[in-house]
Every structure is written in C-alpha cells, then in structure tokens.
Amino acid sequence: MSIFATLLMIATASEASESDVVTFGLAISIVAPDGAPVRDDAWIDEQIRVANALYESAGVRFRWTLQKPLAKTRADVRTRDDRDAFASLTDDDVIDVFLVRSLEDVDEPGRMRKGVCWTSSPGKKRYIVLSAEAPSGVLAHELGHFFGNPHSPVPDNVMSYTRTGAPAFFDPLQLARIRSFAKRFLATKRLFDLGPARRRP
C-alpha cells in the first residue's frame, strides 16, 4: 500500500470518528459576590478540558456556549432550598452549571462539598452546582452523575472520591452508560448535538 493510500485511510478514519462525537452545550452561571466572578475563564476552561479528555472515549464532548451572571445572594449554597432555587434559572437544550463561592452538604451540615449534580424538587430539573474550591476534575465527576453513573469504590475512577495520583478513568460499563444517556438526551431532545467547533477562516 502506498504512503498516500495509508494517509488517506488515516484521514478517513479520523473523519469518521470525529463524526461520531456528540457535543453538548454548557450554560455556566457565575456568582460575583464582591463584584468579581469567583473564578475566571481559565479556571472554567480547565474544568471543561479535563472533562473532554475523560469523555472522549465515550464519544461525548462539551462546549461552553452560554455565560450568565448569578445574583450574589446565591454565593453560598447551604440548604436543599438553596439548591432547588437554581431550577428557575435553567435553560433548555444545555447542561446548566452554577458556579458558587461555597457549597455545603445538605445531609451533614458544616461539611463542605466541591460539587453536586442536583435534581430539583419539585420540577425535576437536573443541573450541576460547582464550588469555586473544586479541583479541576470535579466537573467531570458531576457530569458523570448527569449521565447516570453512581459513585465508584475504585480508586482513581472518575466517580470515586479516592485519588492516588494515577490518571483518572471511566470503566467500560460507565462509558457505555454515558453513551446510552447521550443517545437518550438526543432522542428526547433534552440536549442537542452542537457539532464540531467552527474555525475562523
């Protein structure tokens, strides 16, 4: 086989796999309690970069498509009512992420959390709340819940709380679940595929 034919096969395979990737939009609402956002764009971009690297094997990607301000009265999330209050601020067709200054555990008051995937009551709206103190892999973890995965006892699994310093990973069952939920979101029009990013000429 000629070098040209080999390169053509590689290019065709790359295009095929690119066409299999589904891109979902993220709407990110950021609180600015002291006049400045609790985190800057670079911090958010890193959360998304880490998530995209981990979800690549599932054929899923995320893109920041909408940014909204969040009232400073929502800076510190302590109760179930605080979490439920975000439901009225959600948008259709995207995954809503609310970035706050602090996030308290509703079952263990006083214990702080880095993030949560929350389903509101009433209304059954589903969205993510991130603390400004969240390490770079927390969005990926909460998106894992959004796509149906429970916690894992396996160290360094994306859905585990235990880290040894080894690279984080999804197991094959988790990846299959993400693919299944992605198909369901598309079929029900809960989310839409944004397609590949457009490049400027």
C-alpha positions in Angstrom: 0.0 0.0 0.0 1.3 3.4 -0.9 2.0 6.1 1.6 -0.7 8.2 0.0 -3.3 5.4 0.4 -2.2 4.9 4.1 -2.6 8.6 4.8 -6.0 8.7 3.1 -7.1 5.8 5.3 -5.9 7.5 8.5 -7.7 10.8 7.4 -10.9 8.9 6.6 -10.8 7.1 9.9 -10.3 10.4 11.8 -13.2 12.0 10.0 -15.4 9.0 10.8 -14.6 9.1 14.5 -15.0 12.9 14.6 -18.5 12.5 13.1 -19.4 10.0 15.8 -18.6 12.6 18.6 -21.6 14.3 20.1 -21.0 17.8 21.5 -23.3 19.1 24.3 -23.5 22.8 25.3 -22.8 24.0 28.8 -24.5 27.1 30.2 -22.4 28.4 33.1 -23.8 30.9 35.6 -21.1 32.5 37.8 -21.6 34.3 41.0 -19.7 37.5 41.7 -20.3 38.3 45.4 -17.6 41.0 45.6 -18.0 42.4 42.1 -15.6 39.9 40.5 -16.5 36.4 39.5 -15.5 33.7 42.0 -13.4 32.0 39.2 -12.1 33.3 35.9 -12.5 31.9 32.4 -9.2 30.0 32.6 -10.4 28.0 35.6 -13.6 27.1 33.9 -11.8 26.2 30.6 -9.6 23.8 32.6 -12.6 22.1 34.1 -14.0 21.6 30.6 -10.7 20.5 29.2 -10.3 17.8 31.8 -13.9 16.6 31.2 -13.4 16.5 27.5 -10.3 14.4 27.8 -12.1 11.9 30.0 -15.3 11.7 27.9 -13.5 11.3 24.6 -13.7 7.5 24.8 -17.5 7.7 25.1 -17.8 9.9 22.0 -19.0 12.9 24.1 -17.6 16.4 24.2 -18.7 19.6 26.0 -18.6 23.2 24.8 -19.1 26.4 26.9 -21.9 28.1 24.9 -23.6 30.4 27.4 -22.4 32.5 30.3 -24.8 34.2 32.7 -24.3 36.2 35.9 -25.6 34.8 39.2 -27.0 37.0 41.9 -24.6 37.5 44.8 -27.4 36.3 47.2 -26.7 32.8 45.7 -23.0 32.8 46.5 -23.2 30.4 49.4 -25.4 27.3 48.9 -26.3 25.6 52.2 -29.7 24.0 52.1 -31.9 21.9 49.8 -34.0 25.0 49.1 -30.8 26.9 48.1 -30.1 24.1 45.6 -33.7 23.9 44.4 -33.8 27.6 43.7 -31.5 27.2 40.7 -34.2 25.3 38.9 -35.9 28.5 37.8 -32.6 29.7 36.2 -32.0 26.7 34.0 -32.1 26.9 30.2 -33.4 24.3 27.7 -31.1 22.3 25.4 -28.0 22.7 27.6 -26.4 21.4 30.7 -26.6 24.1 33.4 -23.6 24.6 35.7 -23.9 27.1 38.6 -20.5 28.2 40.0 -20.8 29.4 43.6 -18.5 30.5 46.3 -19.3 27.7 48.7 -21.4 24.5 48.7 -22.5 22.8 51.9 -23.6 19.2 52.3 -27.3 19.1 52.9 -27.1 15.8 54.9 -24.1 16.8 57.0 -24.3 20.5 57.8 -20.9 22.0 58.2 -19.3 19.6 55.7 -18.3 21.4 52.5 -18.7 19.9 49.1 -16.8 20.7 45.8 -19.7 19.9 43.6 -23.1 18.3 43.2 -25.4 17.0 40.4 -28.8 18.0 41.7 -32.4 17.2 40.7 -34.7 19.9 41.9 -37.9 19.2 43.9 -40.5 20.0 42.6 -39.9 20.3 38.9 -37.3 17.5 38.5 -34.8 19.9 36.8 -31.3 18.4 36.7 -28.2 20.6 36.8 -24.7 20.9 38.4 -23.5 23.2 41.2 -19.8 23.7 41.5 -17.9 25.3 44.3 -15.2 27.7 43.5 -12.9 25.5 45.6 -13.4 22.5 43.2 -10.3 20.8 41.8 -10.1 20.5 38.0 -11.7 17.1 37.8 -14.9 17.9 39.7 -17.0 19.0 36.7 -16.1 15.6 35.0 -17.3 13.8 38.1 -20.6 15.7 38.3 -21.2 15.2 34.6 -20.7 11.5 35.3 -23.7 11.7 37.6 -25.6 13.7 35.0 -25.0 10.8 32.6 -26.3 8.2 35.0 -23.2 7.0 36.8 -23.2 6.4 40.6 -20.2 6.7 42.8 -17.5 4.1 42.5 -15.3 2.5 45.2 -12.4 2.0 42.8 -9.5 4.5 43.5 -8.8 6.9 40.6 -12.1 6.1 38.9 -13.7 9.4 37.8 -16.7 8.6 40.0 -14.6 7.8 43.1 -13.7 10.1 45.9 -10.3 8.3 46.3 -7.3 9.6 44.4 -3.8 8.1 44.4 -2.2 10.4 41.8 -2.7 8.0 39.0 -4.7 9.2 35.9 -8.5 9.2 36.4 -10.6 6.9 34.2 -14.0 5.6 33.4 -14.5 1.8 33.2 -16.2 0.2 30.2 -19.6 0.0 31.9 -19.5 3.7 32.8 -18.6 4.6 29.2 -21.4 2.5 27.9 -23.8 4.3 30.3 -22.6 7.7 29.2 -23.2 6.7 25.5 -26.7 5.4 26.4 -27.6 8.6 28.2 -26.2 10.7 25.4 -28.4 8.9 22.9 -31.4 9.3 25.2 -30.8 13.0 25.6 -30.7 13.4 21.8 -33.7 11.2 21.2 -35.9 13.1 23.7 -34.5 16.5 22.6 -33.3 17.2 26.1 -30.0 18.1 24.6 -28.8 18.8 21.1 -25.6 18.0 19.3 -23.7 21.2 18.6 -21.4 19.5 16.1 -17.7 20.3 15.7 -16.4 23.7 16.7 -16.4 26.2 13.8 -13.0 27.5 12.9 -12.4 31.1 11.9 -11.2 31.4 8.3 
